[in-house]
Amino acid sequence: MVATLTSEGQITIPVAIRQKLDIRKGDRVSFVGLPTMSSPMAMPQPEPSQP
Protein backbone atom coordinates (compact mmCIF):
# COMPACT_ATOMS: atom_id res chain seq x y z
CA MET A 1 0.00 0.00 0.00
CA VAL A 2 1.07 3.54 -0.64
CA ALA A 3 0.25 6.81 1.15
CA THR A 4 0.70 10.21 -0.49
CA LEU A 5 2.27 13.17 1.30
CA THR A 6 0.18 16.36 1.02
CA SER A 7 1.59 19.86 0.53
CA GLU A 8 0.98 20.36 4.27
CA GLY A 9 3.28 17.42 5.08
CA GLN A 10 0.44 15.07 6.09
CA ILE A 11 -0.37 11.53 5.00
CA THR A 12 -3.54 9.48 5.11
CA ILE A 13 -2.99 5.98 6.44
CA PRO A 14 -5.07 3.58 4.32
CA VAL A 15 -8.20 2.19 6.01
CA ALA A 16 -6.98 -1.41 5.84
CA ILE A 17 -3.80 -0.47 7.75
CA ARG A 18 -5.73 1.61 10.33
CA GLN A 19 -8.09 -1.29 10.94
CA LYS A 20 -5.33 -3.89 11.18
CA LEU A 21 -3.32 -1.78 13.65
CA ASP A 22 -6.44 -0.45 15.44
CA ILE A 23 -5.36 3.16 14.80
CA ARG A 24 -8.04 5.74 15.57
CA LYS A 25 -8.40 9.52 15.38
CA GLY A 26 -5.99 11.18 17.81
CA ASP A 27 -3.68 8.15 18.09
CA ARG A 28 0.04 8.80 17.73
CA VAL A 29 2.05 6.87 15.14
CA SER A 30 5.84 6.52 14.93
CA PHE A 31 7.66 6.01 11.64
CA VAL A 32 10.67 3.77 12.09
CA GLY A 33 13.31 3.09 9.46
CA LEU A 34 14.95 -0.32 9.83
CA PRO A 35 18.35 -1.13 8.27
CA THR A 36 16.92 -4.10 6.38
CA MET A 37 13.98 -2.15 4.94
CA SER A 38 13.99 0.32 2.07
CA SER A 39 11.03 2.26 3.50
CA PRO A 40 9.94 3.19 7.03
CA MET A 41 7.44 1.23 9.10
CA ALA A 42 4.50 2.87 10.93
CA MET A 43 3.69 1.74 14.46
CA PRO A 44 0.96 3.00 16.80
CA GLN A 45 2.23 4.55 20.01
CA PRO A 46 0.49 3.56 23.26
CA GLU A 47 -0.94 6.32 25.40
CA PRO A 48 1.13 7.05 28.50
CA SER A 49 -0.41 5.43 31.56
CA GLN A 50 -2.19 7.83 33.88
CA PRO A 51 -1.57 7.60 37.65
N, C-alpha and C positions, 0 to 999 in steps of 0.2 A: 504494500500500500504506500501511497505517496501523499504527503501534505504539502500545500503551497504556502509560502511565506507572503504575507500581505505587505503593502507599502508601509504599514504601521509596525512591522516587525512581529506580527502575530501569525499563528498557524491554527488551523482547525484540525483537531485529532479526529480521524474517521470514526463513525458510530461503532463499527465492529470492534475497533480497538478500545474505545471508551467502555463498551459493554464488557468485553473480555477482562479488562483491568479494573472494572467497577469504578471508573473515573466519573465524577459528577461536578456540576457547576461549583466553583470555589475551591476545588481540590488543587493542591500543588503538585507539579510534575517536574522531575529532574531529567535532564538530558545527559546521558553518560556516554562518552566515547571509549570504547574498549580497543586495546591494541590489535586484536584479531578481527575487528569489524571495520568495514569501510565507511559505515555511517553510524551516528549515535543511536542509542537506545533510550526510550522514554520509560520512566518508572514513576508510579504515583508515590507521593511522600505522605507518610502517616502524620496525622495531626499530633502535636505535642500533647502529652497527657496532662490533664489539669489536676491540681492537688485537691 
